Amino acid sequence: MKISQLLSRNTIKLDLKAGDKNHALNELIDLLDNAGKLNDKAGYKEAILKRESQSSTGIGEGIGIPHGKTSAVKEAALALGVFKDGIDFDSLDGEPVNIVFMIAAPEGANNEHLETLSRLSVLLMNPEFKNGLLEAKSGDEVLNLLDKFEDDEEEESREASSDENSKDEKYVIAVTACPTGIAHTYMAADSLNKIGKEMGVKIKVETNGSTGVKNALTDEDIEKADGIIVAADKQVEMARFNGKKVVIVPVVQAMKRPKELINEAISGEAPVYSHSGGVKASTGKTERRGFYKHLMSGVSNMLPFVVGGGILIAISFMFGIHSAKVGDPSFNPIAKLLNDIGGDNAFKLMIPVLAGFIGSSIADRPGFAPAMVGGLIAANSGAGFLGGLIAGFLGGYVVVLLKKVFSKLPNSLEGIKPVLLYPLFGILITGVIMYLVVVGPVKSANLALQGWLSGMGTGNKVILGIVLGGMMAIDMGGPINKAAFTFGIAMIDAGNFYPHAAVMAGGMVPPLAIALATTFFRNKFSKDERDAGFTNYIMGLTFITEGAIPFAAADPFRVIPACVIGSATAGALTMLFNIGLPAPHGGIFVFPIVNGNPLLYLAAVAIGSVISALIIGVVKPKVSKEDLELE
């Protein structure tokens, strides 16, 4: 398929005038929509703007290539706008843009369409082609120009592939990849190929585009290469380059300074790449660093256990509050099965998984086992969620220290480090510190807190409601949360149903607040967070406080205080409204059986949730462009 087949006369405008980038994008979107190429104009615009928020598609040299791949596109198409006066497009070189090709690719675009669009990216690197577009007087001239230059480009490629290279010619291999895999991937590859040819350097470029990996590098290529360049803004296969000197840069650098990259690659001065983690490695420069990066690694991997396990528990409640308990009149084997899977297994893995992936982020694969064992110790000994966080960082940095200590060993022992030395000493040291230093103080604090609560009694119901409700949100399923919950159960056994009403209200607020915040303050959360936030409606209504843990872990200094305030408010209101709760669990399903007015109980939970959601919405910053790009 030729490029001209994706461009039609009614999607070409050669005299467009726009005051800014947004107007230019709107005009081109209108062209595609009026030509019947879109299913959903608003949806396609959202995809275009999302891509622009990651990084500008103004690639420099007066060219912009906004693009989106989405189900809002009916069929693959192009729109061309020529702006004679130029517009500010936030270009990489700061220069105004005169030529804008907008690419529309459907979600299920076939390889032929995507490869055709990639050839357009290559043509745009040709100055003669660009000048021809600026001088074109009609849509027909543009289409003829496309056909001519595309034919010429194919002929050059055939000639280049048939040329014999001299034996003393330098050989450089490269990998290019961009997030969407439509434009920058192929433009970077073409830039390297052309400059390499001018320099007399043989180049082989592997492209990781929307249609998959093309021109894949072989083991032989890697072995005989004089230099390696990885220009990528997404994860690519990196383990194969372990021990090789590799120039690693964002994809745009291969478009803007290919000569410098090639010279650096063949000079032998590039750093040696060391791959000690999983199969893939990110090569973009916008990677998160430090504490936040490690924390998010743990949270993102823990999230499926929270969501999946929590919803299974919620479904089990539909059969009855005690339907999973053998011997209860409402016992149901399906409910027990769901509760066993979700509560007794998925939830029990949350803390070890959180810790394990924090450790892995810090020390690569060797940090996983020590941190995960530390997390399991925390989960089984009462240290809970906060103990798991400590275990994750402890296990990771213990292995970092071990790597420095063992770096002095002979090279002949290099192979046994990851399979013997790191796991043996890492697990030992982490476990000893957890048992001797971490677990004891946390457990003692928990017992002291329980004793204080028991002594406090119900002398001041409102204050007790504030304390119990707030405790439910401090560590969300951890020892402080469990201390309050245990106190509430003890009070039920003693015939006092008021404290547990405050406990359940306080425990329902954090996930409900997160759900509300992600719904009404969407610009404060990433797409993954918004998707996960929706499930917190279910978790909150069924009294599964743990649904808020990933959000609290990701931003503890904002989310936790906000949740504590809302939960404390809800707890105080239940006491003020004289609500008693005889059931130990169940969330909204047990509201009809409360002692007192169930509508007032619902109001207490709703008020607390709204307060927390508003605080989160006010104090939490907007999602940054860097985070959007990482997403």
KABELMO-V604605 format. One line per field, one symbol per residue. burial: # if it has 24 or more other C-alpha atoms within 12 Angstrom, else .. A space follows every 10 residues. Layout:
burial->???
//
This chain:
burial->.######### ########.. #..####### ###.#.#### #..####### ##.####### ########## ########## ####.##### #....##### #######.#. ..######## ######..## .###.#.##. .######.## ..#....... .........# ########## ########## #######... ########## #..#..#... ##..###### ########.# #..####### ######.##. ######...# .....##... ####..#... ..######## ########## ########## ####...... ....###### ###..##### ########## ########## ########## ########## ########## .##....... ......##.. ########## #.###..##. .##..#..## ..##..##.. ########## ########## ########## #....##### ########## #########. ##.###.### .######### ########## ######.### ########## ########## ########## #.###..#.# ########## #######..# ..#...#### #
//
